[in-house]
Amino acid sequence: MRILVTGGAGFIGSHLIDRLMADGNEVICLDNFYTGHKGNILKWLEHPYFELIRHDITEPIRLEIDQIYHLACPASPVHYQYNPVKTVKTNVIGTLNMLGLAKRVKARFLLASTSEVYGDPEVHPQVEEYWGNVNPIGIRSCYDEGKRIAETLTFDYHRQNDVDIRVARIFNTYGPRMLENDGRVVSNLVVQALRDIPLTVYGDGSQTRSFCYVSDLVEGLMRLMSGDHIGPVNLGNPDEYTILELANSVQKLVNPKVEIKFQSLPQDDPRRRRPDITRAKTWLNWQPTVALQEGLKLTVEDFRSRINRNQQSLVIGH
């Protein structure tokens, strides 16, 4: 298979590329390096089956491929709110360009959508039939509504142009290679604990999230791509934790002496998040296997080694 991964130098994209390369595919990684890092794909740069193209998907591109994993888009609030218009363009124009490419070369197209399409959900846990509760003019809308229109475009290309599509709705995912400054709860807490900074918990910490380890997610994406169902399919871990429980776990694992400090909730922050994964179980025979404690240990080790490396290079720089 000749496979295109947009956003392939990012957190999830690079783990996906590791799997696709290990399976013997030809892989083209497309990334503009807004939030992606070359370091994530360094080991493949000299490989004859791997190609890296620095490209912004809001501009068209012509390639010959069999499959497209369309992951390109900043996925953390810090990055997608930094340039909200760019985020919308990536979700709308970028998705249009990739769907146009899939149509032209008859490639199967997988959209990495998000649990954010459910907004602040009034249905719990979230099922794929639920249409969501999204603020169309809030500070998160560039991402939430951007992904909703990306889904709309994907299904319209399928109905109108017979493009072979798959749609995954990805819930909170964590693991090695997350950005230190991405503002996501796992990376925030781990980095704070490693740096002896009080752990930030918003509100009273009773809001819930479900955390899926990145290797589990990649397995789900690959099963969806190779399966017969177009989706949408929720991919996430159905184990639900309060943010305070997560903070306590990180505290215990990394730095028992660090304290927890509470801050006011950000605008439109969802109160509850938990996927119903009945479709994924039934259609893909998929469910997560990595427990939170196990995944957190691997994530902490990765952050610790990166922070140590950065500190060493600063010392050498002086």
N, C-alpha and C positions, 0 to 999 in steps of 0.2 A: 504493500500500500504506500502511496505517496500522500502524506498527510500534512496539512497546514494547521499550525496552532497560532492564532492571533493572541497577543499578550503572552507569548511563550516564555519570556524571560522573567515573568512575574512569579509570585508565590505558588499559586496552584498550577499555572502553565508549565513551570519548570519541572515540577514533580510529574506532571502528565507526560512531558517529553522524555523524562527518564524511563518511564514505563514503555512508551511507544518505541523508543530506541532499543531498549532491552528485548523487545519482541521482534526486532529486525526490520522495522519499517523505515522508509525514507521520510525524514521529517524536515519541514521548512518552518522555522520560527520567525514570526513577524512581530516586531515590537518597536515602539518609538522611544522606549526607555524613560517614560514619564514616571512610572513607578516600578518598572522592571529593572533588573540588574544583570549585567553580563556575567558576573560571578556565579549566578545561578545555573548557567548553562556552559560554563567554561570548559568542563570536561568533554563536551561534545564538539567543540569548535574545529578540531582537526579531523573529525570522523568523516569518512567519505559519504556516509548516508545523511549527514546533517548539513543544513544550510541556514545561515542567519541573515535576515534582511531587516535593516533599520528602515522602518516605514510607518507612516501614520495612516491608519485605515480610513480616516476621513477623506483621503485621496484614493482614487481607484488604483487597482494593480491587476496585472494579467499574469496568471500562473496556470500551470497544468497540474491538477491534483485530483485525488479520489475522495478525500474527506476534508472537512473543515471543522475544527474545534474553535468556535468563536468565543474567546475569553477576554478579549481586549476591552478594558474599561477600568479606570480606578475604582476600587471597590470599598475603600474605607472612607468614612465621613470627612476626615481631615483632607484627603486628596480630592475627593469628588466635589467638595464644597469650595475648594481653593479656586477653581475655575469652573463654575457651574455650567456656563454656556458651552465650554469645551466638552464637559461630561455629556450634555444633551447631544451635541454633534457626534460624539463617539458612538453613543447608543443608537442614534437615528441614522445619520449619514454613513457612519462606519458599518452598521448592520446592513443598510441598503447596499453598500458596495460589496460586502461579503456575500450577501444573498444573490446579487447580480453575477458574481463570480461563480457561485455554486450552480446557478441556472445555466450559465454559458458552458461550463465544462461538465455538467451533470454530476457534480460532487454531492455526497451526503453532507448535510449541514447541521451541526449541533450548536444550539445557542445556550451559553451559560447564563441563564437568568438567575433570579434571586428570590429569597423569601421576602425581600422588601416589597415585592409586588402585592403582598398581603397588607402592607402598611401596619397600623396599630390594630391588630386583628380583633374582631368581635366574635370570631369562631375559634374555638380552641379544643384540641390541637388543630393546626391548619391543614385542610384537605385541598386537593387541587381544584375541586369544583368551586371553592370559595373565591369570590371576585375581589375581595380586599376592601380596605378602608384607608385610602391614601389621601393626604392633603395635597391637592394639585399645585399649591402656591407656596409651600413651606420650603425651608432651607434644605431639606432632603429630597425635594421633588425632582431635581435634575437627575438623580440616580433612580429613585423609585418609579417615577413616571417615564423616565428614559427607558428603563428595562421593560415596563409595561408596553410601550410602543414598539420596542424591539420584538417582543412576543407577537404583537399584532402583525407587524411586517412579516415575521417568519411564517405565521399561519396564512397570511394573505398570499405570499409567494408560493406556498404549498398548494393552496386552493386554485389560484389563478394560473400559475406557471408549472405546477406539478413538481416543484422542487422537493427533494427527499429530505425531510427535516426531523430533528429531535430537539426537544426543549427540556432542559434540566433546571429546576428551581433549587438553587444552592442555599442551604442554611449555614449559620456560623461555622466556619472551618478554621482550624488552627494547626500549627506544626512548625517545623524548621523552615527557615527562609522568610518568615513573616518580617515585614519592615519594622524596625524599632520604633519609628515615629508615626505609625499608621493610625493611631488613635483607637484601635480596636481593643476590646476589653482584655483579652488574653495577653497580647503583647504589652499593653500598658502596665498591667499588674506585674508581669514577670520582670520587665525592665526596671520598674520602680523598686521591686523587692531586691533585685541584684545590685541596685545602686544606693540602697539604704534610704530611699525616699518613701515617705508615707504612701500607702496604697489608696488611690482615689476610687471611691465608690459614690456613684451618683444617686440622688434621692436617698431612700433608706435601705437600698440594696435589695428590695423585695422583688424587683422586676426579674423576669426569668429569661434564660437563653438555653439553647441546646448546642453542644459543642461537638463537631465532627472532626476526627483526625484526618489529615490531608490524604494519607494513603487509602483510607476507606472511601473518601470522596472520589479520588481518581479511579478506583475500581468501579464505582457506580457510573461515572461518566463513560468509561469504556464499555461497560455492559449495555448502557443505553444506546451508545453509538452502534454497537454491533447487533442489537436486538431488533425486534419487529414493531415496537410501539413508538409512536411519535411523541407522546407525552401530552401536556407537561407532566413531569415526574418530580416529586420532592426528593431531594437527596440531602440527608442530614441525620443527626443522631437524635432519636426520640427521648433520650434521657434529659430531663429538665432540671436545671440548677438555678437557684437565685444567684444574683451577682455577688451577694455577701458570702454565700457558700463557696463560690469560686475564689473570692479574695482570701477567705480563710484557708482554702486548700493551697493556694500559692504561698501564703504566709508560712504555713506549716512546712511546706516543701523546700522553700528557698531561704527564708529569713524570719524565724519566729519572733525576733525582737522588733521588727518593723511594725509601726502602728497603722491603723486604718483611719482615713479621714473622709468625711462625707461632704459632698458638694451638691448643689441644686441640679435637678434633671435638665438635660438639653431639650430643646424644642422637638416635639413629635417623636420622642424616643419611645419605641414600642414597649408596652408593659409586659407582654408575654410573647414567647416565641418557642414553638415546638412543632416539628413536622409530624404529620400523619404519614407513615411510609408504607402503608398497605400496598399502594401501586408498585413501589420499588420492590417490595418483597414478592409480590405476585408476578409481576411482569419480568423482573430482572433477576429474581432469586438473590436479592442483595439486601444486606443490612450491615451496619457498622460492627466491627469486631474489636476495635481498640478502645479500652476503657479510659475515662478522663484522666485518672491518676497516672496511668502508663503513658498516655500521650503528652501530658504536662511535663513528665520527667524528660522525655526526648526533646521537647520544645525548650525547656529551661537549659538543658545541656548545650543546645545550639546557640541560644542567646548568650550564655555565659562565655562560650569560646569566642564569639564575635566581639563581645564587649572587651574581653581580655586582649584580643588581637588589636582592637582599636586603641586601647590604652598603651600597648607596647609600641605601636607605630607613632603615637603622640610623643612618647618618651624618646624614641629614636630621632623623631623630627626635631626635638629640642637639642 
